[in-house]
């Protein structure tokens, strides 16, 4: 028997694949349902046309949904909050200011979803160990489960439909006006990187071969009394007669443990807290990202207790149609997303930005009037005018630009069951990119036929999109806190996470479709003799070699002994570029002492030691990485002055190196960027590093932005400052010396890099590694002088005068003390970099102290 934990879309897709293979399936679920009196009301309404519903019944349907300018505080179903009820208590979770929620309902969050169904584009999952092509048959299987209302249009160029018989919904008249405007300007919009098409939604519609079909009653946002919006609870109900399927409600799974050919499942009964235990041949965790993350953390006692959940940033942007549509209040329409708009603009993001267009609905009309407050009555004529013009863009960003959420398990809380404490990790880049999106829409308002109201832009808190996952991401060679291609945490063979927990990243397009496809893929391939088992075994062996003595994750307790794996003595080989520089050299020394066999990639290979001839900017043959397990890329060529030269040598050269390493199967890649690389940086050095970061993210590298590196034997930029103080009594102080410096000791940086190479860290967002206390340049130089018992006099020098002098020397090809671009890095800094992500990953950097 196989056990599936959870009844949401991923659980149903997983169970469908297992049943198709002839497996016996037990689904364990908390199983909360709509209150009986509300359920009776819904059944009553579903038996009559919507125009015959009484005002009293309709009011009950809308209870608790009080929209405002910021949207809906919480989407309910038929006026009930049962999809979210009791989750905090039963799961032991504190949401801590995040917008993400868990569900204990039959059907999970598909009870309240917007039903949007768009697959992922290959360019957005380049960092995944699987491809869209591999997911294709499982996308088709997912559509067979949910049904799909869609149109064959320009979106097919980016996103296949995966069905031959889509249903068809009627557009609202506002949506038709937008579509007409977009179609007339399609060529210009395409040139601007804007694609569009009808929304694709999991609604039973005319022509789709399913009954009943949508009657466009306009009440979709409150729940469909006719059952036309897909909910996975419907599929479970249809399996009642399947002899191979069993459904057990009222239970919460707390942990799992493997022992031999069995998996032990432990949990408690909802409401009574009485414990239970059962066993299965395999377990598929599909409870949702929060519960599944909790199960995996609880199942590793004394091990990892912190996970990072990725998110797709969610935002709302109202807009006004240039042409008013009359009588929208009485129009027959559906109230879910009408159109999809996709932005493909590398100036905004290398990833797609996804926008859903909502036109008038009762909910938008109520939000408009609620935002007017006491003036809603006197301004009703204005409100009705705005009803005919108001639309809403609901937008999403790729997780690469979005905030994250940290989940920490307090094992001793909640009666020993543990407590999950969540907190947001805000990424300031999110707001900047969202504003760029809003600006692009505003610049194209004539083509869109709508004017975005950018002052009303609302950027939601992390998790509010509910497009979240990736706490245990799939990896071709998984380590701690990762899973293999079958969703199995490192060291496990019979436990598979199949929900959003295993997504390596979260693209902007809708999450549920891909989560279902991936769950179906895993259940289809699990225990089917495919190569994934061998791949997983290789992954475990590699991880053990990488860390020497680290054991795999094991169960809570193991009834028949300990799981163990052999530790080999194979050499750990790491290629490193830029080791002739000070930072690269210090990292080389640290990694050598940590047991890595270093191969220098350098312009001038040494006669002694291992080295490879390498010049940044030249082609790289993947064969040069033969036998190499890891790569640390530190090299940067400072000889270029013009952007064209810098881009050709450093950016394109790094791309050649990183892609060759990826092609060669190098298992761990670390790119040493700089704290000077941030959105809006002005220095060419910072801009070049930002461009390289994009490629590094695509190949799955960990990106580190170290602060100013220092050590007991000063070198590099820090060594230059020491020499400056040693050089004389008078020390020039550029711009008064108020520039801030965030410092990191070479040992702390080396330790963090070593953890990355061991597979402990697989973060895809740039990680700023430095102590969070900032030192002004003046204070730091003063401390350096005091440490050398020197009395110096600081001479303030205007920075522009220094820059002009440096630029003149460079133009004349004369030697200069430092580069003019370095001065730009110093003057135009990121004065408040975020260290939250580094802290959550355990980057402990000591406070700066002068020891010379």
C-alpha positions in Angstrom: 0.0 0.0 0.0 1.1 3.5 -0.8 0.1 6.4 1.4 -0.6 9.9 0.1 -0.6 12.7 2.8 -2.9 15.5 1.8 -5.9 15.9 -0.5 -5.0 19.1 -2.4 -4.2 19.2 -6.1 -0.7 17.6 -5.7 -2.1 14.8 -3.6 -4.9 14.1 -6.1 -2.4 14.2 -9.1 -0.1 11.8 -7.2 -2.9 9.4 -6.3 -4.2 9.4 -9.9 -0.8 8.3 -11.2 -0.5 5.6 -8.5 -4.0 4.3 -9.2 -3.3 4.2 -12.9 -0.3 2.0 -12.1 -2.6 -0.4 -10.2 -1.3 0.6 -6.8 -3.4 0.5 -3.6 -3.6 4.1 -2.2 -4.5 5.3 1.3 -5.0 9.1 1.5 -4.5 10.6 4.9 -6.1 14.0 5.4 -7.2 16.4 8.1 -10.5 16.5 6.2 -12.2 19.7 7.3 -15.4 20.4 5.4 -17.9 23.2 5.0 -20.3 23.6 7.9 -23.5 21.5 7.3 -25.8 24.5 7.3 -23.8 26.4 4.7 -23.4 23.2 2.7 -27.2 22.9 2.6 -27.5 26.5 1.4 -25.0 25.9 -1.4 -26.8 22.8 -2.6 -30.1 24.8 -2.5 -28.6 27.6 -4.6 -27.1 25.1 -7.0 -30.5 23.8 -7.9 -31.8 27.2 -9.1 -30.8 29.9 -11.5 -28.7 32.7 -9.9 -31.2 35.3 -10.7 -33.7 33.5 -8.5 -31.4 33.6 -5.4 -32.8 35.7 -2.5 -30.9 38.7 -1.2 -30.7 37.0 2.2 -29.1 33.8 0.7 -26.7 35.8 -1.4 -25.6 37.9 1.6 -24.8 34.7 3.5 -22.7 33.6 0.5 -20.7 36.9 0.7 -20.2 37.0 4.5 -16.7 37.8 5.7 -15.5 39.0 2.3 -14.8 42.7 2.9 -12.5 43.9 0.1 -10.8 47.3 0.1 -8.1 49.2 -1.8 -5.5 46.6 -0.7 -7.6 43.7 -2.0 -9.3 40.9 0.0 -7.9 40.3 3.5 -8.7 36.6 3.2 -10.6 34.8 0.5 -13.4 32.6 1.9 -15.6 29.9 0.5 -19.3 30.4 0.6 -18.8 32.8 3.5 -16.8 30.3 5.6 -13.2 30.3 6.7 -13.0 26.5 7.0 -10.2 26.2 4.4 -7.8 27.9 6.9 -9.4 26.9 10.2 -7.5 25.2 13.0 -4.3 25.0 11.0 -2.2 27.0 13.4 -3.2 24.9 16.3 -3.1 21.5 14.7 0.1 22.0 12.8 1.8 24.1 15.5 2.6 27.0 13.2 3.0 30.7 13.9 2.8 32.6 10.5 4.8 35.5 11.9 3.8 38.3 9.6 3.9 36.3 6.4 0.8 36.0 4.1 1.1 32.2 3.4 -1.4 29.9 5.0 -1.9 26.2 5.4 -5.1 24.3 4.9 -6.7 21.3 6.6 -9.7 21.3 4.2 -10.7 18.4 2.0 -9.2 19.7 -1.3 -6.7 21.9 0.5 -6.3 25.4 -1.0 -8.0 24.4 -4.2 -11.2 25.2 -2.2 -10.3 28.9 -2.6 -7.9 29.2 -5.5 -8.4 31.4 -8.6 -8.1 28.3 -10.8 -5.6 29.9 -13.2 -3.7 27.2 -15.1 -0.5 28.2 -17.0 2.6 25.9 -17.3 6.1 27.1 -16.7 8.4 28.2 -19.5 11.7 26.5 -20.0 13.6 29.7 -19.6 12.1 30.1 -16.1 13.2 26.7 -14.9 16.7 26.6 -16.4 17.9 25.9 -12.8 15.7 22.8 -12.4 17.1 19.3 -12.8 14.1 18.4 -15.1 12.7 20.2 -18.2 9.4 21.3 -19.5 9.6 18.5 -22.1 9.8 15.9 -19.3 6.8 17.5 -17.6 4.7 17.6 -20.8 2.9 14.3 -20.5 2.1 15.0 -16.9 0.7 18.5 -17.8 -1.7 16.6 -20.0 -2.6 14.2 -17.2 -3.2 17.2 -14.9 -5.6 18.8 -17.4 -7.5 15.5 -17.7 -8.1 15.8 -14.0 -9.0 19.5 -13.8 -10.5 20.4 -17.1 -9.5 23.6 -18.8 -11.2 26.6 -20.3 -8.9 28.3 -22.7 -8.5 29.7 -26.2 -6.0 28.8 -29.0 -4.2 32.2 -29.3 -0.8 33.8 -29.2 0.0 32.4 -25.7 0.5 29.0 -27.3 3.8 30.2 -28.7 5.0 30.4 -25.1 2.7 27.9 -23.3 1.2 24.8 -24.9 -2.4 24.0 -24.0 -1.8 20.3 -23.3 -5.4 19.5 -24.3 -7.2 19.1 -27.6 -10.6 20.0 -26.2 -10.5 23.2 -24.1 -13.8 24.6 -22.9 -14.7 28.2 -23.9 -15.8 31.0 -21.5 -17.3 34.2 -22.7 -15.2 37.3 -22.1 -16.7 40.2 -20.3 -17.3 43.3 -22.4 -14.5 45.1 -20.6 -12.2 42.2 -21.4 -13.2 42.3 -25.0 -12.4 46.0 -25.2 -8.9 45.3 -23.8 -8.4 42.3 -26.1 -9.4 44.4 -29.1 -6.9 47.1 -28.1 -4.2 44.6 -27.6 -4.9 42.8 -30.9 -4.7 46.1 -32.8 -1.3 46.9 -31.3 -0.1 43.3 -31.2 3.0 43.9 -33.4 4.1 47.0 -31.3 3.4 45.1 -28.1 5.4 42.2 -29.2 8.3 44.5 -30.0 8.0 45.9 -26.5 8.1 42.4 -25.0 4.4 42.1 -24.1 2.4 39.0 -25.0 -1.2 38.4 -24.2 -4.1 35.9 -24.6 -7.2 34.7 -22.9 -6.9 33.5 -19.3 -6.7 29.7 -18.9 -8.7 28.5 -15.9 -9.8 25.2 -14.5 -13.5 25.8 -15.1 -16.0 23.5 -16.7 -17.1 25.5 -19.8 -19.0 24.9 -23.0 -17.2 22.6 -25.4 -14.9 21.1 -22.8 -16.9 17.8 -22.5 -17.8 18.2 -18.9 -21.0 19.0 -17.0 -22.3 21.2 -15.6 -20.9 24.2 -17.5 -20.4 27.8 -16.3 -23.5 29.9 -16.7 -21.6 33.3 -16.1 -23.5 34.2 -12.9 -20.7 36.5 -11.8 -20.4 35.1 -8.2 -17.2 33.0 -8.8 -15.1 34.9 -6.2 -17.4 33.6 -3.4 -17.4 30.0 -4.6 -19.3 28.2 -7.4 -22.6 26.8 -6.2 -22.8 24.9 -9.4 -19.5 23.1 -8.9 -17.9 24.4 -12.2 -14.6 25.6 -10.6 -12.3 22.6 -10.1 -11.6 21.5 -6.6 -9.6 18.4 -5.8 -12.3 17.3 -3.3 -14.5 16.6 -6.3 -12.0 14.1 -7.7 -11.8 12.3 -4.3 -15.5 12.0 -4.2 -15.5 10.4 -7.7 -13.0 7.8 -6.3 -15.4 6.5 -3.7 -16.2 3.5 -5.9 -12.6 2.7 -6.7 -11.6 -0.5 -4.7 -7.9 0.5 -4.7 -8.6 3.9 -3.1 -9.2 4.6 0.6 -9.7 8.0 2.2 -9.0 8.6 5.9 -10.0 12.0 7.3 -9.5 13.5 10.7 -5.7 12.8 11.0 -2.6 15.0 11.0 0.7 13.5 10.1 3.6 14.8 12.2 6.6 12.7 11.1 7.8 9.7 9.1 10.6 7.2 9.4 12.0 4.6 7.1 13.0 1.2 8.2 14.0 -1.4 5.6 11.2 -1.8 3.1 8.6 0.1 5.2 7.8 3.7 6.2 6.4 4.4 9.6 3.9 7.3 9.7 3.2 9.0 13.0 0.7 11.6 13.8 -2.3 12.6 15.8 -6.1 12.7 15.4 -7.5 16.1 14.7 -9.4 17.5 17.7 -8.5 14.8 20.2 -4.7 14.9 19.8 -4.6 11.1 20.3 -1.5 9.7 18.6 -1.6 7.1 15.8 1.0 5.1 13.9 0.8 3.1 10.7 3.1 1.8 8.0 3.2 1.8 4.2 5.5 0.7 1.4 5.9 4.3 0.2 4.8 7.7 1.5 4.0 10.7 -0.8 3.9 14.0 1.1 1.4 16.3 -0.5 0.1 18.3 2.5 1.2 21.7 1.2 4.5 23.5 1.6 4.0 24.5 5.3 2.8 21.0 6.6 5.2 19.1 4.4 8.2 21.2 5.5 7.2 20.6 9.1 7.0 16.9 8.6 10.4 16.7 7.0 12.0 18.9 9.7 10.4 16.9 12.5 11.6 13.7 11.0 15.3 14.8 11.4 15.9 14.9 15.2 19.0 16.8 16.2 19.5 17.8 12.6 18.3 20.6 10.5 15.6 22.8 12.1 15.5 25.7 9.6 14.1 25.9 6.0 13.7 28.7 3.5 10.4 28.9 1.6 10.6 30.7 -1.8 7.8 32.9 -3.0 6.5 34.6 -6.1 6.0 38.2 -5.3 2.3 39.3 -5.5 1.1 42.7 -6.4 -2.1 44.6 -7.4 -2.3 47.4 -9.8 -5.7 49.0 -10.6 -6.2 50.7 -14.0 -8.9 52.7 -15.8 -10.1 51.8 -19.3 -9.8 54.6 -21.8 -13.4 53.8 -22.8 -16.2 53.3 -20.3 -18.3 50.1 -20.7 -21.9 50.7 -19.6 -24.1 48.5 -17.4 -21.4 46.2 -16.3 -23.3 45.7 -13.0 -26.0 43.6 -14.8 -23.8 41.9 -17.3 -23.6 38.1 -17.3 -19.9 37.2 -16.8 -17.5 35.0 -14.9 -15.5 36.9 -12.2 -12.2 35.1 -12.4 -9.2 36.2 -14.5 -10.2 37.2 -18.0 -6.9 37.8 -19.7 -3.2 36.9 -19.2 -0.5 39.4 -20.0 3.2 38.2 -20.1 6.2 40.6 -19.9 9.4 39.4 -21.5 11.6 42.4 -20.9 15.3 41.7 -19.9 15.5 45.3 -18.7 13.0 44.3 -16.0 13.9 40.7 -15.5 15.5 37.7 -17.3 12.3 35.9 -16.3 8.7 36.2 -17.3 6.5 38.6 -15.3 2.9 37.2 -15.2 -0.2 39.5 -15.1 -3.8 38.4 -14.7 -6.5 40.9 -15.8 -9.7 41.0 -13.7 -12.6 43.1 -15.0 -15.7 44.3 -13.2 -17.2 41.9 -10.6 -19.3 42.5 -7.6 -16.2 42.1 -5.4 -14.3 44.9 -7.3 -17.4 47.1 -7.1 -17.6 46.5 -3.3 -13.8 47.2 -2.9 -14.2 50.5 -4.8 -17.1 51.6 -2.5 -15.4 50.4 0.7 -12.3 52.5 -0.2 -14.6 55.6 -0.4 -15.7 55.1 3.2 -18.4 57.5 4.4 -18.5 59.2 1.0 -19.6 56.1 -0.8 -23.3 57.1 -0.8 -22.9 60.7 -2.0 -20.3 59.5 -4.6 -22.4 56.6 -6.0 -22.7 58.2 -9.4 -18.9 58.5 -9.6 -18.6 54.9 -8.4 -20.9 53.6 -11.1 -18.9 55.6 -13.7 -15.7 53.9 -12.3 -17.4 50.5 -12.4 -17.4 50.8 -16.2 -13.7 51.6 -16.3 -12.0 50.0 -13.4 -10.0 46.8 -14.0 -7.3 45.1 -12.0 -3.9 43.7 -12.9 -2.9 41.0 -10.5 0.8 40.4 -10.9 3.5 37.9 -10.0 7.4 37.9 -10.1 9.8 35.0 -10.3 11.1 33.9 -7.0 14.6 35.1 -8.0 13.3 38.6 -7.4 11.0 37.9 -4.5 11.1 37.8 -0.8 11.4 34.5 1.1 10.1 33.1 4.3 12.2 31.4 7.0 10.7 28.4 8.9 12.3 27.4 12.1 11.3 24.3 14.2 11.3 24.6 17.9 11.4 20.9 18.7 10.6 21.2 22.4 7.4 23.3 22.0 3.8 22.2 21.6 4.1 19.2 23.9 7.2 17.8 22.2 5.4 17.9 18.8 7.3 21.0 17.9 6.3 24.5 16.7 7.0 26.0 13.3 7.9 29.7 13.6 7.8 31.6 10.3 9.2 35.1 9.5 9.5 37.1 6.3 12.9 37.7 4.6 12.1 40.8 2.7 14.0 41.3 -0.6 14.1 45.0 -1.4 14.6 44.2 -5.1 11.0 43.0 -5.3 9.5 46.5 -4.9 11.9 48.0 -7.4 11.1 45.4 -10.1 7.3 45.7 -9.4 7.6 49.5 -9.9 9.4 48.9 -13.2 6.6 46.6 -14.3 4.1 49.3 -13.4 6.1 51.9 -15.3 6.2 49.7 -18.4 2.5 49.3 -18.3 2.0 53.0 -17.9 4.3 53.8 -20.9 2.2 51.4 -23.0 -1.2 52.6 -21.8 -2.5 53.5 -25.3 -1.7 50.1 -26.6 -3.3 48.5 -23.6 -6.4 50.6 -23.7 -6.1 51.2 -20.0 -4.2 53.6 -17.8 -2.5 52.0 -14.8 -3.1 53.9 -11.5 0.5 53.6 -10.3 -0.1 55.6 -7.0 -2.6 52.8 -6.0 0.0 50.0 -6.6 -0.1 47.5 -3.7 2.9 45.2 -3.1 1.9 42.3 -0.8 3.8 40.7 2.1 5.8 37.6 1.4 3.6 34.5 1.0 0.5 36.4 0.0 0.5 35.0 -3.5 0.2 31.4 -2.1 2.7 30.6 -5.0 5.3 29.4 -2.5 7.6 26.4 -2.2 11.1 25.2 -2.6 12.0 24.5 1.1 13.5 21.1 0.0 14.3 21.7 -3.7 14.9 19.0 -6.2 18.5 18.7 -7.2 20.4 16.3 -9.6 23.0 15.7 -6.8 21.1 16.5 -3.6 22.6 17.3 -0.2 21.1 18.3 3.1 17.8 20.1 2.8 17.4 19.0 -0.8 15.5 16.2 -2.6 16.3 14.1 -5.6 14.4 14.0 -8.9 11.7 11.9 -7.2 11.3 14.3 -4.3 13.2 12.1 -1.8 15.1 13.9 0.9 18.8 13.0 1.0 19.3 9.6 2.4 15.7 8.4 1.9 14.4 5.9 -0.6 10.6 5.5 0.2 9.5 9.0 1.3 8.7 11.4 -1.6 7.7 15.1 -1.2 5.5 15.8 -4.2 4.0 19.2 -3.5 5.5 22.7 -4.0 8.1 21.9 -1.3 10.4 20.4 -4.0 10.3 23.2 -6.6 13.8 24.5 -7.1 12.4 28.0 -7.9 8.9 29.5 -8.3 8.4 31.2 -11.7 5.8 33.9 -12.0 3.2 31.8 -14.0 0.7 30.0 -11.9 2.0 27.3 -9.5 -0.7 24.7 -9.2 -0.6 23.3 -12.8 3.1 22.5 -12.5 2.9 21.2 -9.0 0.2 18.8 -10.2 2.3 17.8 -13.2 5.4 17.2 -11.1 3.5 15.2 -8.5 2.1 13.0 -11.3 5.6 12.6 -12.7 7.1 11.5 -9.4 4.3 9.0 -8.6 4.6 7.6 -12.2 8.3 7.1 -11.9 8.7 6.1 -8.3 9.7 2.5 -7.8 9.4 2.0 -11.6 13.0 1.0 -12.3 14.0 4.3 -13.8 17.4 5.8 -13.5 16.3 8.2 -10.8 17.1 5.6 -8.1 20.6 5.2 -9.4 20.9 9.0 -9.6 19.8 9.3 -6.0 22.3 6.7 -4.9 25.1 8.6 -6.7 23.9 11.8 -5.2 24.1 10.4 -1.7 27.6 9.0 -2.3 28.7 12.4 -3.6 27.3 14.3 -0.7 28.9 12.0 1.8 32.3 12.5 0.1 31.7 16.2 0.1 31.4 16.4 3.8 33.3 13.4 5.0 31.2 12.2 7.9 27.7 13.7 7.4 25.0 11.1 7.7 21.8 11.3 5.6 18.5 12.5 7.1 16.9 9.6 8.9 13.5 9.0 10.5 12.2 10.2 13.9 13.0 6.7 15.4 13.9 3.6 13.5 12.2 0.4 14.8 14.8 -1.9 13.3 18.2 -0.2 13.5 20.0 2.7 11.9 20.2 3.7 8.3 23.8 4.2 7.2 25.8 4.8 4.1 29.5 4.1 3.4 32.0 6.9 3.3 34.5 6.8 0.6 38.0 8.3 0.6 37.8 9.7 -2.9 39.5 13.0 -3.3 37.4 16.2 -3.4 38.6 18.3 -6.3 37.8 21.9 -6.6 38.7 24.3 -9.4 39.2 27.9 -8.4 39.7 30.9 -10.7 41.3 34.1 -9.5 43.5 32.5 -6.8 46.4 34.8 -7.7 44.2 37.6 -6.3 44.1 38.2 -2.6 40.5 37.0 -1.9 40.9 34.0 -4.2 44.2 33.1 -2.7 42.8 33.2 0.8 39.9 31.0 -0.2 42.3 28.6 -1.8 44.3 28.3 1.4 41.1 27.8 3.5 39.7 25.1 1.1 43.1 23.3 1.0 43.1 23.1 4.8 39.5 21.9 4.7 40.6 18.8 2.6 39.9 20.0 -0.9 42.4 19.2 -3.7 42.7 22.5 -5.5 43.2 23.0 -9.2 44.2 26.5 -10.1 42.7 27.9 -13.3 45.1 30.7 -14.2 46.8 32.6 -17.0 50.2 31.2 -16.0 50.0 27.6 -14.9 52.6 26.6 -12.4 55.1 23.9 -13.1 54.4 22.5 -9.6 50.9 21.7 -8.4 47.7 21.2 -10.3 46.7 24.0 -12.7 44.8 24.6 -15.9 45.6 27.3 -18.4 42.7 29.8 -18.3 42.2 33.3 -19.5 38.9 35.0 -18.8 37.0 35.7 -22.0 38.3 32.8 -24.0 36.4 29.6 -24.9 36.2 26.9 -22.2 36.1 23.2 -23.1 33.9 21.2 -20.6 36.5 18.4 -20.8 38.8 20.7 -18.9 36.6 20.0 -15.8 37.4 16.2 -15.9 37.4 14.9 -12.3 36.4 18.3 -10.9 33.6 18.2 -8.3 33.3 21.9 -7.5 34.1 25.3 -8.9 34.7 28.6 -7.1 34.8 31.5 -9.6 36.6 34.5 -8.2 38.5 35.8 -11.3 37.9 39.3 -12.6 39.9 41.2 -15.2 40.3 44.8 -14.1 42.3 45.9 -17.3 39.2 46.9 -19.2 38.0 50.5 -18.9 35.1 50.6 -21.4 31.9 48.6 -20.8 32.2 46.9 -24.2 35.6 45.4 -23.1 34.4 44.6 -19.5 31.3 42.8 -20.9 33.2 40.8 -23.5 35.9 39.7 -21.1 34.3 39.4 -17.7 30.6 38.9 -18.4 30.7 36.8 -21.5 33.9 35.1 -20.3 32.3 34.1 -17.0 29.3 32.8 -18.9 31.6 30.6 -21.0 33.2 29.3 -17.8 30.0 28.7 -15.9 28.1 27.0 -18.7 31.1 24.7 -19.5 31.1 23.7 -15.8 27.4 23.0 -15.9 27.8 21.0 -19.1 30.6 19.0 -17.5 28.4 18.0 -14.6 30.4 20.0 -11.9 28.2 19.4 -8.8 28.8 22.6 -6.8 29.4 26.0 -8.2 30.1 29.1 -6.1 30.3 32.6 -7.7 32.1 35.2 -5.7 30.3 38.5 -6.6 30.6 41.7 -4.6 28.6 43.8 -2.2 28.9 46.5 -4.8 26.5 44.6 -7.0 23.0 45.7 -6.3 20.0 46.9 -8.3 20.8 50.5 -9.3 24.5 50.3 -8.8 26.5 52.8 -10.8 30.0 51.3 -11.0 30.9 49.2 -14.1 32.3 46.6 -11.7 29.0 46.3 -9.9 27.0 46.1 -13.1 29.3 43.5 -14.6 29.0 41.3 -11.4 25.2 41.7 -11.6 25.2 40.4 -15.2 27.4 37.5 -14.2 25.0 36.7 -11.3 22.2 36.2 -13.9 24.2 33.5 -15.6 25.3 32.0 -12.2 21.7 31.7 -11.2 20.8 29.9 -14.4 23.4 27.2 -13.9 22.4 26.7 -10.3 25.4 28.4 -8.6 25.4 29.8 -5.1 26.1 33.6 -5.4 28.0 35.2 -2.6 28.3 39.0 -2.2 31.1 39.4 0.3 31.8 42.7 2.0 35.3 44.1 2.4 37.5 41.0 3.1 40.1 41.4 5.8 42.5 39.1 7.7 45.5 38.9 10.0 47.8 39.3 6.9 46.3 42.3 5.1 46.0 42.1 1.4 43.7 43.3 -1.4 41.7 46.4 -0.9 42.0 46.1 2.9 45.8 45.8 2.6 45.8 48.9 0.5 44.1 50.8 3.3 46.7 49.6 5.8 49.5 50.7 3.5 47.8 54.1 3.1 48.0 54.6 6.8 51.6 53.4 7.0 52.7 55.7 4.1 52.8 59.0 5.9 51.4 61.4 8.5 48.8 62.9 6.1 46.1 60.6 4.8 43.7 61.8 2.1 40.1 61.2 3.0 37.8 61.1 0.0 34.6 63.0 0.5 35.1 63.3 4.2 35.3 59.6 4.8 31.6 59.0 5.5 31.4 56.0 3.1 30.2 52.8 4.9 32.1 49.6 4.8 30.7 46.1 5.8 33.5 43.7 6.6 33.9 40.0 6.6 36.9 38.0 8.0 38.6 35.7 5.5 38.0 32.7 7.7 34.2 33.4 8.0 34.0 33.8 4.2 36.0 30.6 3.7 33.8 28.7 6.1 30.6 29.8 4.3 32.1 28.9 0.9 33.1 25.5 2.3 29.5 24.9 3.4 28.3 25.8 -0.1 30.7 23.3 -1.6 29.5 20.6 0.8 25.9 21.1 -0.4 24.6 22.5 2.8 23.5 25.7 1.0 21.7 25.7 -2.3 20.2 29.2 -2.2 19.7 30.8 -5.6 19.3 34.4 -4.5 22.5 36.4 -3.9 23.7 36.1 -0.3 25.4 39.1 1.3 28.1 37.8 3.6 29.5 40.3 6.1 29.0 41.6 9.6 26.0 43.8 9.7 27.7 46.6 11.6 28.9 49.3 9.2 32.2 51.2 9.6 32.8 54.5 8.1 36.0 54.9 6.1 37.2 57.5 8.5 36.6 55.4 11.6 38.3 52.4 10.0 41.4 54.3 8.9 41.6 55.8 12.4 41.5 52.3 14.0 44.2 51.1 11.6 46.4 54.0 12.5 45.9 53.4 16.2 46.7 49.7 15.8 50.1 50.8 14.3 50.7 53.5 17.0 50.6 56.1 14.3 49.2 59.6 14.5 47.8 60.7 11.2 46.1 63.8 9.9 43.2 63.3 7.6 42.9 65.6 4.6 39.4 65.8 3.1 39.5 65.7 -0.7 36.4 66.2 -2.9 35.6 62.9 -4.5 34.8 64.4 -7.9 38.2 66.1 -8.1 39.8 62.7 -7.4 37.6 61.0 -9.9 38.5 63.5 -12.6 42.2 63.1 -11.9 42.0 59.3 -12.0 40.0 59.5 -15.2 42.6 61.8 -16.8 45.4 59.4 -15.9 43.4 56.5 -17.4 42.8 58.4 -20.6 46.5 59.1 -21.0 47.3 55.5 -20.1 49.3 56.6 -17.2 49.6 54.6 -13.9 47.0 55.5 -11.2 46.8 54.5 -7.5 43.4 52.9 -8.1 40.7 52.9 -10.7 38.2 55.6 -11.2 35.4 53.0 -11.3 36.5 51.8 -7.8 35.8 55.4 -6.6 32.3 55.2 -8.1 31.8 51.9 -6.1 32.9 53.7 -3.0 30.7 56.8 -3.4 27.6 55.1 -4.7 27.0 52.3 -2.3 24.1 50.2 -1.1 24.0 51.7 2.3 21.5 49.2 3.8 22.2 45.7 2.3 20.0 43.0 3.7 21.7 40.3 5.9 18.5 38.4 6.7 19.1 35.7 4.2 22.7 35.1 5.2 21.6 34.9 8.9 18.9 32.4 8.1 21.5 30.3 6.4 23.8 30.4 9.4 26.4 32.8 8.1 28.1 33.9 11.3 30.5 36.8 10.7 32.6 38.1 13.5 32.6 41.8 14.3 35.5 43.8 12.8 38.5 44.1 15.1 41.9 45.5 14.1 44.7 43.0 14.7 47.9 43.9 12.8 
